[in-house]
Amino acid sequence: MYSAAQDGRVEDVEEILRRNPAINVNWKNELENDKTALMVACFQGFDSIVSILLAYPGIDVNLKHKQDGPPFIMLVPMDPPPVFVRC
């Protein structure tokens, strides 16, 4: 799911979550400084994926990666402008 979130593949993220209800949505990619799917979706500006992940049970918006930042800190600065999702 991490790769799908990182690449902006909305349908794949939805399908993976649908087929794997017990998936660890907070899985940290050790090769990418412990970033989660939510973090990379925020960083890439994929608002649809961010919304999907925020609605998934068990998502932890307070996890930090090795550079000590939570997902939403990755929203600023960005070009194009950052994506803000109402929780």
Secondary structure, 3 states (H helix, E strand, C coil): CHHHHHHCCHHHHHHHHHHCCCCCCCCCEHHHCCECHHHHHHHHCCHHHHHHHHHCCCCCCCCCCCCCCCHHHHHCCCCCCCCCCCC
